[in-house]
């Protein structure tokens, strides 16, 4: 009898059909499910590309918040 190994998952891409993977990525990146789906639709399912896009979006939000906050000089 021939013994074969089970197929290895591709660790560089995200499978949106796999709930465990989605939950893990959402938890690690601290984003909502809708944000994750939006980013995957925009960028693709590469984990590194998703991480970079999340970082860019967080930096953009921080910069916008910093511009909206009035600074007082004393």
Predicted model as a PDB file, atoms N, CA, C, CB and O in Angstrom, pLDDT in the B-factor column:
MODEL        1                                                                  
ATOM      1  N   UNK A   1       0.834  -1.161   0.000  1.00 61.00           N  
ATOM      2  CA  UNK A   1       0.000   0.000   0.000  1.00 61.00           C  
ATOM      3  C   UNK A   1       0.891   1.242   0.000  1.00 61.00           C  
ATOM      4  CB  UNK A   1      -0.956  -0.012   1.207  1.00 61.00           C  
ATOM      5  O   UNK A   1       1.859   1.338   0.755  1.00 61.00           O  
ATOM      6  N   UNK A   2       0.541   2.169  -0.853  1.00 70.00           N  
ATOM      7  CA  UNK A   2       1.335   3.368  -1.026  1.00 70.00           C  
ATOM      8  C   UNK A   2       0.903   4.435  -0.026  1.00 70.00           C  
ATOM      9  CB  UNK A   2       1.212   3.890  -2.460  1.00 70.00           C  
ATOM     10  O   UNK A   2      -0.269   4.802   0.048  1.00 70.00           O  
ATOM     11  N   UNK A   3       1.859   4.918   0.728  1.00 82.00           N  
ATOM     12  CA  UNK A   3       1.577   5.960   1.714  1.00 82.00           C  
ATOM     13  C   UNK A   3       1.929   7.317   1.120  1.00 82.00           C  
ATOM     14  CB  UNK A   3       2.367   5.714   3.033  1.00 82.00           C  
ATOM     15  O   UNK A   3       3.045   7.529   0.646  1.00 82.00           O  
ATOM     16  N   UNK A   4       0.977   8.220   1.150  1.00 87.00           N  
ATOM     17  CA  UNK A   4       1.257   9.546   0.613  1.00 87.00           C  
ATOM     18  C   UNK A   4       1.018  10.599   1.689  1.00 87.00           C  
ATOM     19  CB  UNK A   4       0.385   9.831  -0.631  1.00 87.00           C  
ATOM     20  O   UNK A   4       0.195  10.430   2.589  1.00 87.00           O  
ATOM     21  N   UNK A   5       1.735  11.646   1.569  1.00 86.00           N  
ATOM     22  CA  UNK A   5       1.608  12.735   2.526  1.00 86.00           C  
ATOM     23  C   UNK A   5       0.384  13.590   2.189  1.00 86.00           C  
ATOM     24  CB  UNK A   5       2.889  13.598   2.538  1.00 86.00           C  
ATOM     25  O   UNK A   5       0.014  13.722   1.022  1.00 86.00           O  
ATOM     26  N   UNK A   6      -0.227  14.156   3.199  1.00 81.00           N  
ATOM     27  CA  UNK A   6      -1.334  15.069   2.910  1.00 81.00           C  
ATOM     28  C   UNK A   6      -0.784  16.343   2.267  1.00 81.00           C  
ATOM     29  CB  UNK A   6      -2.134  15.406   4.208  1.00 81.00           C  
ATOM     30  O   UNK A   6       0.369  16.705   2.500  1.00 81.00           O  
ATOM     31  N   UNK A   7      -1.588  17.013   1.474  1.00 79.00           N  
ATOM     32  CA  UNK A   7      -1.084  18.217   0.815  1.00 79.00           C  
ATOM     33  C   UNK A   7      -0.721  19.304   1.835  1.00 79.00           C  
ATOM     34  CB  UNK A   7      -2.127  18.751  -0.175  1.00 79.00           C  
ATOM     35  O   UNK A   7      -1.452  19.535   2.798  1.00 79.00           O  
ATOM     36  N   UNK A   8       0.395  19.952   1.612  1.00 79.00           N  
ATOM     37  CA  UNK A   8       0.847  21.009   2.509  1.00 79.00           C  
ATOM     38  C   UNK A   8       0.176  22.316   2.123  1.00 79.00           C  
ATOM     39  CB  UNK A   8       2.389  21.152   2.469  1.00 79.00           C  
ATOM     40  O   UNK A   8       0.071  22.643   0.941  1.00 79.00           O  
ATOM     41  N   UNK A   9      -0.273  23.057   3.113  1.00 75.00           N  
ATOM     42  CA  UNK A   9      -0.892  24.349   2.787  1.00 75.00           C  
ATOM     43  C   UNK A   9       0.163  25.356   2.321  1.00 75.00           C  
ATOM     44  CB  UNK A   9      -1.655  24.907   4.010  1.00 75.00           C  
ATOM     45  O   UNK A   9       1.322  25.297   2.734  1.00 75.00           O  
ATOM     46  N   UNK A  10      -0.251  26.256   1.477  1.00 80.00           N  
ATOM     47  CA  UNK A  10       0.638  27.317   1.036  1.00 80.00           C  
ATOM     48  C   UNK A  10       0.610  28.383   2.115  1.00 80.00           C  
ATOM     49  CB  UNK A  10       0.216  27.895  -0.367  1.00 80.00           C  
ATOM     50  O   UNK A  10      -0.440  28.959   2.397  1.00 80.00           O  
ATOM     51  N   UNK A  11       1.759  28.648   2.718  1.00 86.00           N  
ATOM     52  CA  UNK A  11       1.802  29.532   3.880  1.00 86.00           C  
ATOM     53  C   UNK A  11       1.985  30.989   3.519  1.00 86.00           C  
ATOM     54  CB  UNK A  11       2.900  29.112   4.794  1.00 86.00           C  
ATOM     55  O   UNK A  11       1.973  31.843   4.405  1.00 86.00           O  
ATOM     56  N   UNK A  12       2.153  31.297   2.261  1.00 93.00           N  
ATOM     57  CA  UNK A  12       2.355  32.682   1.866  1.00 93.00           C  
ATOM     58  C   UNK A  12       1.082  33.354   1.374  1.00 93.00           C  
ATOM     59  CB  UNK A  12       3.400  32.755   0.800  1.00 93.00           C  
ATOM     60  O   UNK A  12       1.074  34.558   1.115  1.00 93.00           O  
ATOM     61  N   UNK A  13       0.007  32.584   1.244  1.00 94.00           N  
ATOM     62  CA  UNK A  13      -1.251  33.142   0.768  1.00 94.00           C  
ATOM     63  C   UNK A  13      -2.369  32.857   1.755  1.00 94.00           C  
ATOM     64  CB  UNK A  13      -1.604  32.580  -0.610  1.00 94.00           C  
ATOM     65  O   UNK A  13      -2.311  31.904   2.532  1.00 94.00           O  
ATOM     66  N   UNK A  14      -3.383  33.700   1.707  1.00 94.00           N  
ATOM     67  CA  UNK A  14      -4.532  33.565   2.584  1.00 94.00           C  
ATOM     68  C   UNK A  14      -5.679  32.944   1.816  1.00 94.00           C  
ATOM     69  CB  UNK A  14      -4.942  34.923   3.172  1.00 94.00           C  
ATOM     70  O   UNK A  14      -6.013  33.382   0.715  1.00 94.00           O  
ATOM     71  N   UNK A  15      -6.282  31.923   2.402  1.00 92.00           N  
ATOM     72  CA  UNK A  15      -7.460  31.286   1.823  1.00 92.00           C  
ATOM     73  C   UNK A  15      -8.671  31.803   2.574  1.00 92.00           C  
ATOM     74  CB  UNK A  15      -7.371  29.720   1.892  1.00 92.00           C  
ATOM     75  O   UNK A  15      -8.888  31.427   3.726  1.00 92.00           O  
ATOM     76  N   UNK A  16      -9.472  32.666   1.938  1.00 92.00           N  
ATOM     77  CA  UNK A  16     -10.640  33.245   2.606  1.00 92.00           C  
ATOM     78  C   UNK A  16     -11.705  32.201   2.936  1.00 92.00           C  
ATOM     79  CB  UNK A  16     -11.246  34.329   1.736  1.00 92.00           C  
ATOM     80  O   UNK A  16     -12.579  32.450   3.766  1.00 92.00           O  
ATOM     81  N   UNK A  17     -11.638  31.044   2.299  1.00 92.00           N  
ATOM     82  CA  UNK A  17     -12.600  29.985   2.587  1.00 92.00           C  
ATOM     83  C   UNK A  17     -12.251  29.237   3.869  1.00 92.00           C  
ATOM     84  CB  UNK A  17     -12.669  29.011   1.423  1.00 92.00           C  
ATOM     85  O   UNK A  17     -13.091  28.525   4.420  1.00 92.00           O  
ATOM     86  N   UNK A  18     -11.021  29.391   4.345  1.00 92.00           N  
ATOM     87  CA  UNK A  18     -10.571  28.717   5.558  1.00 92.00           C  
ATOM     88  C   UNK A  18     -10.773  29.659   6.747  1.00 92.00           C  
ATOM     89  CB  UNK A  18      -9.074  28.278   5.436  1.00 92.00           C  
ATOM     90  O   UNK A  18     -10.020  30.618   6.921  1.00 92.00           O  
ATOM     91  N   UNK A  19     -11.784  29.383   7.556  1.00 94.00           N  
ATOM     92  CA  UNK A  19     -12.156  30.255   8.669  1.00 94.00           C  
ATOM     93  C   UNK A  19     -11.036  30.382   9.707  1.00 94.00           C  
ATOM     94  CB  UNK A  19     -13.417  29.732   9.337  1.00 94.00           C  
ATOM     95  O   UNK A  19     -10.871  31.441  10.312  1.00 94.00           O  
ATOM     96  N   UNK A  20     -10.280  29.326   9.912  1.00 93.00           N  
ATOM     97  CA  UNK A  20      -9.194  29.357  10.893  1.00 93.00           C  
ATOM     98  C   UNK A  20      -8.104  30.328  10.441  1.00 93.00           C  
ATOM     99  CB  UNK A  20      -8.602  27.940  11.100  1.00 93.00           C  
ATOM    100  O   UNK A  20      -7.593  31.111  11.242  1.00 93.00           O  
ATOM    101  N   UNK A  21      -7.752  30.275   9.165  1.00 93.00           N  
ATOM    102  CA  UNK A  21      -6.739  31.192   8.634  1.00 93.00           C  
ATOM    103  C   UNK A  21      -7.212  32.640   8.732  1.00 93.00           C  
ATOM    104  CB  UNK A  21      -6.409  30.842   7.170  1.00 93.00           C  
ATOM    105  O   UNK A  21      -6.457  33.519   9.148  1.00 93.00           O  
ATOM    106  N   UNK A  22      -8.454  32.882   8.351  1.00 95.00           N  
ATOM    107  CA  UNK A  22      -8.999  34.240   8.377  1.00 95.00           C  
ATOM    108  C   UNK A  22      -9.000  34.788   9.794  1.00 95.00           C  
ATOM    109  CB  UNK A  22     -10.422  34.264   7.800  1.00 95.00           C  
ATOM    110  O   UNK A  22      -8.607  35.933  10.015  1.00 95.00           O  
ATOM    111  N   UNK A  23      -9.433  33.990  10.748  1.00 96.00           N  
ATOM    112  CA  UNK A  23      -9.466  34.429  12.136  1.00 96.00           C  
ATOM    113  C   UNK A  23      -8.064  34.721  12.646  1.00 96.00           C  
ATOM    114  CB  UNK A  23     -10.138  33.376  13.013  1.00 96.00           C  
ATOM    115  O   UNK A  23      -7.850  35.708  13.350  1.00 96.00           O  
ATOM    116  N   UNK A  24      -7.127  33.882  12.301  1.00 94.00           N  
ATOM    117  CA  UNK A  24      -5.753  34.062  12.743  1.00 94.00           C  
ATOM    118  C   UNK A  24      -5.153  35.358  12.185  1.00 94.00           C  
ATOM    119  CB  UNK A  24      -4.905  32.862  12.320  1.00 94.00           C  
ATOM    120  O   UNK A  24      -4.513  36.113  12.917  1.00 94.00           O  
ATOM    121  N   UNK A  25      -5.359  35.607  10.908  1.00 95.00           N  
ATOM    122  CA  UNK A  25      -4.815  36.809  10.281  1.00 95.00           C  
ATOM    123  C   UNK A  25      -5.497  38.055  10.837  1.00 95.00           C  
ATOM    124  CB  UNK A  25      -4.981  36.744   8.752  1.00 95.00           C  
ATOM    125  O   UNK A  25      -4.833  39.052  11.121  1.00 95.00           O  
ATOM    126  N   UNK A  26      -6.801  38.005  10.992  1.00 96.00           N  
ATOM    127  CA  UNK A  26      -7.539  39.155  11.548  1.00 96.00           C  
ATOM    128  C   UNK A  26      -7.053  39.483  12.950  1.00 96.00           C  
ATOM    129  CB  UNK A  26      -9.055  38.870  11.574  1.00 96.00           C  
ATOM    130  O   UNK A  26      -6.872  40.651  13.293  1.00 96.00           O  
ATOM    131  N   UNK A  27      -6.842  38.460  13.753  1.00 96.00           N  
ATOM    132  CA  UNK A  27      -6.398  38.659  15.129  1.00 96.00           C  
ATOM    133  C   UNK A  27      -4.980  39.227  15.169  1.00 96.00           C  
ATOM    134  CB  UNK A  27      -6.461  37.338  15.907  1.00 96.00           C  
ATOM    135  O   UNK A  27      -4.692  40.120  15.965  1.00 96.00           O  
ATOM    136  N   UNK A  28      -4.101  38.718  14.321  1.00 95.00           N  
ATOM    137  CA  UNK A  28      -2.716  39.171  14.308  1.00 95.00           C  
ATOM    138  C   UNK A  28      -2.604  40.610  13.815  1.00 95.00           C  
ATOM    139  CB  UNK A  28      -1.870  38.253  13.436  1.00 95.00           C  
ATOM    140  O   UNK A  28      -1.804  41.386  14.336  1.00 95.00           O  
ATOM    141  N   UNK A  29      -3.407  40.967  12.808  1.00 95.00           N  
ATOM    142  CA  UNK A  29      -3.328  42.310  12.242  1.00 95.00           C  
ATOM    143  C   UNK A  29      -4.281  43.303  12.910  1.00 95.00           C  
ATOM    144  CB  UNK A  29      -3.619  42.252  10.767  1.00 95.00           C  
ATOM    145  O   UNK A  29      -4.225  44.504  12.647  1.00 95.00           O  
ATOM    146  N   UNK A  30      -5.148  42.792  13.770  1.00 95.00           N  
ATOM    147  CA  UNK A  30      -6.131  43.619  14.490  1.00 95.00           C  
ATOM    148  C   UNK A  30      -7.008  44.418  13.530  1.00 95.00           C  
ATOM    149  CB  UNK A  30      -5.417  44.574  15.452  1.00 95.00           C  
ATOM    150  O   UNK A  30      -7.100  45.642  13.626  1.00 95.00           O  
ATOM    151  N   UNK A  31      -7.649  43.708  12.604  1.00 95.00           N  
ATOM    152  CA  UNK A  31      -8.559  44.343  11.665  1.00 95.00           C  
ATOM    153  C   UNK A  31      -9.866  43.564  11.635  1.00 95.00           C  
ATOM    154  CB  UNK A  31      -7.933  44.425  10.251  1.00 95.00           C  
ATOM    155  O   UNK A  31      -9.924  42.417  12.078  1.00 95.00           O  
ATOM    156  N   UNK A  32     -10.913  44.191  11.112  1.00 95.00           N  
ATOM    157  CA  UNK A  32     -12.217  43.538  11.039  1.00 95.00           C  
ATOM    158  C   UNK A  32     -12.283  42.624   9.813  1.00 95.00           C  
ATOM    159  CB  UNK A  32     -13.350  44.590  10.992  1.00 95.00           C  
ATOM    160  O   UNK A  32     -11.427  42.671   8.930  1.00 95.00           O  
ATOM    161  N   UNK A  33     -13.305  41.812   9.789  1.00 95.00           N  
ATOM    162  CA  UNK A  33     -13.497  40.887   8.674  1.00 95.00           C  
ATOM    163  C   UNK A  33     -13.756  41.657   7.382  1.00 95.00           C  
ATOM    164  CB  UNK A  33     -14.663  39.922   8.965  1.00 95.00           C  
ATOM    165  O   UNK A  33     -13.228  41.301   6.328  1.00 95.00           O  
ATOM    166  N   UNK A  34     -14.567  42.708   7.462  1.00 95.00           N  
ATOM    167  CA  UNK A  34     -14.862  43.488   6.254  1.00 95.00           C  
ATOM    168  C   UNK A  34     -13.616  44.186   5.727  1.00 95.00           C  
ATOM    169  CB  UNK A  34     -15.955  44.520   6.538  1.00 95.00           C  
ATOM    170  O   UNK A  34     -13.428  44.282   4.514  1.00 95.00           O  
ATOM    171  N   UNK A  35     -12.758  44.676   6.629  1.00 95.00           N  
ATOM    172  CA  UNK A  35     -11.511  45.298   6.192  1.00 95.00           C  
ATOM    173  C   UNK A  35     -10.609  44.279   5.519  1.00 95.00           C  
ATOM    174  CB  UNK A  35     -10.787  45.944   7.376  1.00 95.00           C  
ATOM    175  O   UNK A  35      -9.980  44.582   4.506  1.00 95.00           O  
ATOM    176  N   UNK A  36     -10.539  43.089   6.064  1.00 96.00           N  
ATOM    177  CA  UNK A  36      -9.701  42.042   5.482  1.00 96.00           C  
ATOM    178  C   UNK A  36     -10.190  41.676   4.083  1.00 96.00           C  
ATOM    179  CB  UNK A  36      -9.689  40.797   6.386  1.00 96.00           C  
ATOM    180  O   UNK A  36      -9.389  41.551   3.157  1.00 96.00           O  
ATOM    181  N   UNK A  37     -11.485  41.505   3.928  1.00 95.00           N  
ATOM    182  CA  UNK A  37     -12.039  41.153   2.618  1.00 95.00           C  
ATOM    183  C   UNK A  37     -11.787  42.282   1.621  1.00 95.00           C  
ATOM    184  CB  UNK A  37     -13.557  40.858   2.726  1.00 95.00           C  
ATOM    185  O   UNK A  37     -11.442  42.027   0.467  1.00 95.00           O  
ATOM    186  N   UNK A  38     -11.958  43.524   2.063  1.00 95.00           N  
ATOM    187  CA  UNK A  38     -11.726  44.678   1.200  1.00 95.00           C  
ATOM    188  C   UNK A  38     -10.265  44.724   0.738  1.00 95.00           C  
ATOM    189  CB  UNK A  38     -12.096  45.981   1.935  1.00 95.00           C  
ATOM    190  O   UNK A  38      -9.989  44.973  -0.435  1.00 95.00           O  
ATOM    191  N   UNK A  39      -9.349  44.485   1.652  1.00 96.00           N  
ATOM    192  CA  UNK A  39      -7.924  44.515   1.316  1.00 96.00           C  
ATOM    193  C   UNK A  39      -7.568  43.370   0.373  1.00 96.00           C  
ATOM    194  CB  UNK A  39      -7.067  44.437   2.592  1.00 96.00           C  
ATOM    195  O   UNK A  39      -6.800  43.567  -0.569  1.00 96.00           O  
ATOM    196  N   UNK A  40      -8.106  42.192   0.609  1.00 96.00           N  
ATOM    197  CA  UNK A  40      -7.826  41.051  -0.271  1.00 96.00           C  
ATOM    198  C   UNK A  40      -8.373  41.320  -1.672  1.00 96.00           C  
ATOM    199  CB  UNK A  40      -8.441  39.748   0.307  1.00 96.00           C  
ATOM    200  O   UNK A  40      -7.731  40.970  -2.663  1.00 96.00           O  
ATOM    201  N   UNK A  41      -9.560  41.941  -1.765  1.00 96.00           N  
ATOM    202  CA  UNK A  41     -10.103  42.286  -3.078  1.00 96.00           C  
ATOM    203  C   UNK A  41      -9.225  43.314  -3.788  1.00 96.00           C  
ATOM    204  CB  UNK A  41     -11.529  42.822  -2.939  1.00 96.00           C  
ATOM    205  O   UNK A  41      -9.076  43.271  -5.009  1.00 96.00           O  
ATOM    206  N   UNK A  42      -8.652  44.231  -3.027  1.00 95.00           N  
ATOM    207  CA  UNK A  42      -7.830  45.302  -3.594  1.00 95.00           C  
ATOM    208  C   UNK A  42      -6.427  44.816  -3.961  1.00 95.00           C  
ATOM    209  CB  UNK A  42      -7.732  46.460  -2.611  1.00 95.00           C  
ATOM    210  O   UNK A  42      -5.946  45.087  -5.062  1.00 95.00           O  
ATOM    211  N   UNK A  43      -5.771  44.101  -3.046  1.00 94.00           N  
ATOM    212  CA  UNK A  43      -4.363  43.741  -3.183  1.00 94.00           C  
ATOM    213  C   UNK A  43      -4.164  42.327  -3.715  1.00 94.00           C  
ATOM    214  CB  UNK A  43      -3.670  43.881  -1.855  1.00 94.00           C  
ATOM    215  O   UNK A  43      -3.341  42.101  -4.603  1.00 94.00           O  
ATOM    216  N   UNK A  44      -4.910  41.389  -3.176  1.00 95.00           N  
ATOM    217  CA  UNK A  44      -4.703  39.978  -3.500  1.00 95.00           C  
ATOM    218  C   UNK A  44      -4.560  39.192  -2.216  1.00 95.00           C  
ATOM    219  CB  UNK A  44      -3.460  39.782  -4.402  1.00 95.00           C  
ATOM    220  O   UNK A  44      -4.710  39.759  -1.134  1.00 95.00           O  
ATOM    221  N   UNK A  45      -4.275  37.916  -2.302  1.00 94.00           N  
ATOM    222  CA  UNK A  45      -4.255  37.070  -1.110  1.00 94.00           C  
ATOM    223  C   UNK A  45      -2.857  36.807  -0.551  1.00 94.00           C  
ATOM    224  CB  UNK A  45      -4.907  35.768  -1.422  1.00 94.00           C  
ATOM    225  O   UNK A  45      -2.691  35.909   0.275  1.00 94.00           O  
ATOM    226  N   UNK A  46      -1.864  37.558  -0.976  1.00 96.00           N  
ATOM    227  CA  UNK A  46      -0.511  37.418  -0.443  1.00 96.00           C  
ATOM    228  C   UNK A  46      -0.467  37.997   0.972  1.00 96.00           C  
ATOM    229  CB  UNK A  46       0.528  38.126  -1.365  1.00 96.00           C  
ATOM    230  O   UNK A  46      -0.857  39.144   1.190  1.00 96.00           O  
ATOM    231  N   UNK A  47       0.005  37.210   1.921  1.00 96.00           N  
ATOM    232  CA  UNK A  47       0.042  37.657   3.315  1.00 96.00           C  
ATOM    233  C   UNK A  47       0.955  38.864   3.512  1.00 96.00           C  
ATOM    234  CB  UNK A  47       0.496  36.522   4.212  1.00 96.00           C  
ATOM    235  O   UNK A  47       0.624  39.763   4.284  1.00 96.00           O  
ATOM    236  N   UNK A  48       2.082  38.897   2.838  1.00 96.00           N  
ATOM    237  CA  UNK A  48       2.978  40.041   3.002  1.00 96.00           C  
ATOM    238  C   UNK A  48       2.364  41.310   2.420  1.00 96.00           C  
ATOM    239  CB  UNK A  48       4.327  39.760   2.338  1.00 96.00           C  
ATOM    240  O   UNK A  48       2.522  42.392   2.986  1.00 96.00           O  
ATOM    241  N   UNK A  49       1.671  41.185   1.300  1.00 96.00           N  
ATOM    242  CA  UNK A  49       1.017  42.351   0.704  1.00 96.00           C  
ATOM    243  C   UNK A  49      -0.115  42.853   1.601  1.00 96.00           C  
ATOM    244  CB  UNK A  49       0.474  42.007  -0.696  1.00 96.00           C  
ATOM    245  O   UNK A  49      -0.323  44.059   1.730  1.00 96.00           O  
ATOM    246  N   UNK A  50      -0.839  41.929   2.215  1.00 97.00           N  
ATOM    247  CA  UNK A  50      -1.919  42.304   3.130  1.00 97.00           C  
ATOM    248  C   UNK A  50      -1.342  43.033   4.335  1.00 97.00           C  
ATOM    249  CB  UNK A  50      -2.718  41.058   3.583  1.00 97.00           C  
ATOM    250  O   UNK A  50      -1.881  44.058   4.752  1.00 97.00           O  
ATOM    251  N   UNK A  51      -0.250  42.516   4.900  1.00 96.00           N  
ATOM    252  CA  UNK A  51       0.385  43.154   6.056  1.00 96.00           C  
ATOM    253  C   UNK A  51       0.864  44.561   5.705  1.00 96.00           C  
ATOM    254  CB  UNK A  51       1.566  42.303   6.559  1.00 96.00           C  
ATOM    255  O   UNK A  51       0.667  45.492   6.486  1.00 96.00           O  
ATOM    256  N   UNK A  52       1.486  44.724   4.547  1.00 96.00           N  
ATOM    257  CA  UNK A  52       1.972  46.033   4.132  1.00 96.00           C  
ATOM    258  C   UNK A  52       0.821  47.016   3.943  1.00 96.00           C  
ATOM    259  CB  UNK A  52       2.777  45.913   2.840  1.00 96.00           C  
ATOM    260  O   UNK A  52       0.928  48.178   4.337  1.00 96.00           O  
ATOM    261  N   UNK A  53      -0.272  46.564   3.348  1.00 96.00           N  
ATOM    262  CA  UNK A  53      -1.423  47.437   3.131  1.00 96.00           C  
ATOM    263  C   UNK A  53      -2.046  47.870   4.445  1.00 96.00           C  
ATOM    264  CB  UNK A  53      -2.463  46.739   2.269  1.00 96.00           C  
ATOM    265  O   UNK A  53      -2.449  49.024   4.584  1.00 96.00           O  
ATOM    266  N   UNK A  54      -2.132  46.970   5.405  1.00 96.00           N  
ATOM    267  CA  UNK A  54      -2.675  47.317   6.722  1.00 96.00           C  
ATOM    268  C   UNK A  54      -1.791  48.364   7.382  1.00 96.00           C  
ATOM    269  CB  UNK A  54      -2.790  46.061   7.623  1.00 96.00           C  
ATOM    270  O   UNK A  54      -2.302  49.326   7.957  1.00 96.00           O  
ATOM    271  N   UNK A  55      -0.476  48.195   7.310  1.00 95.00           N  
ATOM    272  CA  UNK A  55       0.445  49.173   7.892  1.00 95.00           C  
ATOM    273  C   UNK A  55       0.297  50.538   7.225  1.00 95.00           C  
ATOM    274  CB  UNK A  55       1.892  48.683   7.766  1.00 95.00           C  
ATOM    275  O   UNK A  55       0.289  51.565   7.903  1.00 95.00           O  
ATOM    276  N   UNK A  56       0.181  50.549   5.900  1.00 95.00           N  
ATOM    277  CA  UNK A  56       0.016  51.812   5.173  1.00 95.00           C  
ATOM    278  C   UNK A  56      -1.279  52.496   5.593  1.00 95.00           C  
ATOM    279  CB  UNK A  56       0.023  51.571   3.646  1.00 95.00           C  
ATOM    280  O   UNK A  56      -1.294  53.705   5.823  1.00 95.00           O  
ATOM    281  N   UNK A  57      -2.364  51.732   5.694  1.00 93.00           N  
ATOM    282  CA  UNK A  57      -3.646  52.315   6.082  1.00 93.00           C  
ATOM    283  C   UNK A  57      -3.607  52.845   7.510  1.00 93.00           C  
ATOM    284  CB  UNK A  57      -4.760  51.283   5.939  1.00 93.00           C  
ATOM    285  O   UNK A  57      -4.173  53.901   7.791  1.00 93.00           O  
ATOM    286  N   UNK A  58      -2.948  52.126   8.417  1.00 91.00           N  
ATOM    287  CA  UNK A  58      -2.850  52.600   9.799  1.00 91.00           C  
ATOM    288  C   UNK A  58      -2.026  53.874   9.877  1.00 91.00           C  
ATOM    289  CB  UNK A  58      -2.234  51.521  10.697  1.00 91.00           C  
ATOM    290  O   UNK A  58      -2.379  54.786  10.624  1.00 91.00           O  
ATOM    291  N   UNK A  59      -0.936  53.960   9.123  1.00 91.00           N  
ATOM    292  CA  UNK A  59      -0.128  55.169   9.102  1.00 91.00           C  
ATOM    293  C   UNK A  59      -0.901  56.340   8.515  1.00 91.00           C  
ATOM    294  CB  UNK A  59       1.148  54.937   8.312  1.00 91.00           C  
ATOM    295  O   UNK A  59      -0.796  57.464   9.007  1.00 91.00           O  
ATOM    296  N   UNK A  60      -1.676  56.085   7.467  1.00 91.00           N  
ATOM    297  CA  UNK A  60      -2.481  57.133   6.854  1.00 91.00           C  
ATOM    298  C   UNK A  60      -3.515  57.668   7.833  1.00 91.00           C  
ATOM    299  CB  UNK A  60      -3.169  56.611   5.596  1.00 91.00           C  
ATOM    300  O   UNK A  60      -3.716  58.879   7.918  1.00 91.00           O  
ATOM    301  N   UNK A  61      -4.169  56.787   8.568  1.00 88.00           N  
ATOM    302  CA  UNK A  61      -5.160  57.203   9.550  1.00 88.00           C  
ATOM    303  C   UNK A  61      -4.501  58.008  10.662  1.00 88.00           C  
ATOM    304  CB  UNK A  61      -5.887  55.985  10.131  1.00 88.00           C  
ATOM    305  O   UNK A  61      -5.052  59.016  11.106  1.00 88.00           O  
ATOM    306  N   UNK A  62      -3.334  57.576  11.112  1.00 87.00           N  
ATOM    307  CA  UNK A  62      -2.624  58.309  12.162  1.00 87.00           C  
ATOM    308  C   UNK A  62      -2.220  59.695  11.691  1.00 87.00           C  
ATOM    309  CB  UNK A  62      -1.389  57.534  12.611  1.00 87.00           C  
ATOM    310  O   UNK A  62      -2.319  60.656  12.455  1.00 87.00           O  
ATOM    311  N   UNK A  63      -1.770  59.820  10.451  1.00 87.00           N  
ATOM    312  CA  UNK A  63      -1.365  61.116   9.927  1.00 87.00           C  
ATOM    313  C   UNK A  63      -2.575  62.036   9.768  1.00 87.00           C  
ATOM    314  CB  UNK A  63      -0.642  60.947   8.585  1.00 87.00           C  
ATOM    315  O   UNK A  63      -2.481  63.234  10.038  1.00 87.00           O  
ATOM    316  N   UNK A  64      -3.708  61.488   9.332  1.00 87.00           N  
ATOM    317  CA  UNK A  64      -4.922  62.296   9.204  1.00 87.00           C  
ATOM    318  C   UNK A  64      -5.391  62.773  10.570  1.00 87.00           C  
ATOM    319  CB  UNK A  64      -6.037  61.495   8.508  1.00 87.00           C  
ATOM    320  O   UNK A  64      -5.816  63.918  10.721  1.00 87.00           O  
ATOM    321  N   UNK A  65      -5.315  61.903  11.556  1.00 85.00           N  
ATOM    322  CA  UNK A  65      -5.712  62.289  12.906  1.00 85.00           C  
ATOM    323  C   UNK A  65      -4.774  63.350  13.462  1.00 85.00           C  
ATOM    324  CB  UNK A  65      -5.735  61.068  13.829  1.00 85.00           C  
ATOM    325  O   UNK A  65      -5.218  64.248  14.177  1.00 85.00           O  
ATOM    326  N   UNK A  66      -3.507  63.265  13.153  1.00 83.00           N  
ATOM    327  CA  UNK A  66      -2.541  64.249  13.638  1.00 83.00           C  
ATOM    328  C   UNK A  66      -2.785  65.612  12.989  1.00 83.00           C  
ATOM    329  CB  UNK A  66      -1.104  63.775  13.357  1.00 83.00           C  
ATOM    330  O   UNK A  66      -2.605  66.645  13.635  1.00 83.00           O  
ATOM    331  N   UNK A  67      -3.188  65.622  11.731  1.00 81.00           N  
ATOM    332  CA  UNK A  67      -3.476  66.881  11.057  1.00 81.00           C  
ATOM    333  C   UNK A  67      -4.747  67.526  11.589  1.00 81.00           C  
ATOM    334  CB  UNK A  67      -3.597  66.659   9.562  1.00 81.00           C  
ATOM    335  O   UNK A  67      -4.840  68.752  11.647  1.00 81.00           O  
ATOM    336  N   UNK A  68      -5.729  66.714  11.978  1.00 76.00           N  
ATOM    337  CA  UNK A  68      -6.995  67.232  12.479  1.00 76.00           C  
ATOM    338  C   UNK A  68      -6.884  67.741  13.906  1.00 76.00           C  
ATOM    339  CB  UNK A  68      -8.057  66.167  12.400  1.00 76.00           C  
ATOM    340  O   UNK A  68      -7.687  68.577  14.321  1.00 76.00           O  
ATOM    341  N   UNK A  69      -5.924  67.264  14.656  1.00 72.00           N  
ATOM    342  CA  UNK A  69      -5.754  67.665  16.046  1.00 72.00           C  
ATOM    343  C   UNK A  69      -5.020  69.003  16.099  1.00 72.00           C  
ATOM    344  CB  UNK A  69      -4.982  66.579  16.846  1.00 72.00           C  
ATOM    345  O   UNK A  69      -3.902  69.120  15.597  1.00 72.00           O  
ATOM    346  N   UNK A  70      -5.647  70.014  16.707  1.00 68.00           N  
ATOM    347  CA  UNK A  70      -4.949  71.301  16.790  1.00 68.00           C  
ATOM    348  C   UNK A  70      -3.797  71.239  17.784  1.00 68.00           C  
ATOM    349  CB  UNK A  70      -5.925  72.414  17.190  1.00 68.00           C  
ATOM    350  O   UNK A  70      -3.914  70.640  18.853  1.00 68.00           O  
ATOM    351  N   UNK A  71      -2.708  71.852  17.424  1.00 61.00           N  
ATOM    352  CA  UNK A  71      -1.564  71.888  18.318  1.00 61.00           C  
ATOM    353  C   UNK A  71      -1.498  73.253  18.985  1.00 61.00           C  
ATOM    354  CB  UNK A  71      -0.252  71.580  17.556  1.00 61.00           C  
ATOM    355  O   UNK A  71      -1.710  74.280  18.340  1.00 61.00           O  
ATOM    356  N   UNK A  72      -1.210  73.258  20.249  1.00 62.00           N  
ATOM    357  CA  UNK A  72      -1.099  74.516  20.985  1.00 62.00           C  
ATOM    358  C   UNK A  72       0.340  74.691  21.423  1.00 62.00           C  
ATOM    359  CB  UNK A  72      -2.060  74.547  22.210  1.00 62.00           C  
ATOM    360  O   UNK A  72       0.965  73.768  21.944  1.00 62.00           O  
ATOM    361  N   UNK A  73       0.842  75.861  21.209  1.00 58.00           N  
ATOM    362  CA  UNK A  73       2.199  76.168  21.640  1.00 58.00           C  
ATOM    363  C   UNK A  73       2.128  77.014  22.892  1.00 58.00           C  
ATOM    364  CB  UNK A  73       2.997  76.893  20.526  1.00 58.00           C  
ATOM    365  O   UNK A  73       1.443  78.037  22.914  1.00 58.00           O  
ATOM    366  N   UNK A  74       2.803  76.615  23.894  1.00 55.00           N  
ATOM    367  CA  UNK A  74       2.790  77.358  25.152  1.00 55.00           C  
ATOM    368  C   UNK A  74       4.144  77.871  25.493  1.00 55.00           C  
ATOM    369  CB  UNK A  74       2.279  76.509  26.272  1.00 55.00           C  
ATOM    370  O   UNK A  74       4.316  78.521  26.524  1.00 55.00           O  
TER     371      UNK A  74                                                      
ENDMDL                                                                          
END                                                                             
